[in-house]
Amino acid sequence: MTSIEDSKTRGYKYIVLHHTATTKCMSAEEMKMSMFYTWVQNRKFEYIPTHYIVGCSGDFVKVNDMERVVGATLNSDANWNGVHIEIVGDFNKDKPNDAQYEMVNQLIQWILEKHP
């Protein structure tokens, strides 16, 4: 059975980008509170299943330590070996804005430097 410790020693294979599928533009902190209500309060998860959230203005908030395995996808390998970034917006209808692209790029660069 795979453990969190195994994930630390193997390193990260994936950086997984998600969108919130929400139409309301909000800050990363506002989305964190909304996701807390949805995942922890309503669905009874122990935590919000992502590592970082990028808000509409390009702000971001850390949600979980990267060592925490989050069940954010149906792909268990990506869950165990991935860092997950949630971007506020519905990208089936729109695209991330320039501030979001910039922050996601900065986060990815930082992750790659920290965990080559």
Secondary structure as GFF3:
##gff-version 3
##sequence-region A 1 116
A	DSSP	alpha_helix	4	10	.	.	.	ID=ss1
A	DSSP	beta_strand	14	19	.	.	.	ID=ss2
A	DSSP	alpha_helix	28	35	.	.	.	ID=ss3
A	DSSP	pi_helix	36	42	.	.	.	ID=ss4
A	DSSP	beta_strand	52	54	.	.	.	ID=ss5
A	DSSP	beta_strand	60	62	.	.	.	ID=ss6
A	DSSP	alpha_helix	76	81	.	.	.	ID=ss7
A	DSSP	beta_strand	82	87	.	.	.	ID=ss8
A	DSSP	alpha_helix	98	114	.	.	.	ID=ss9
###
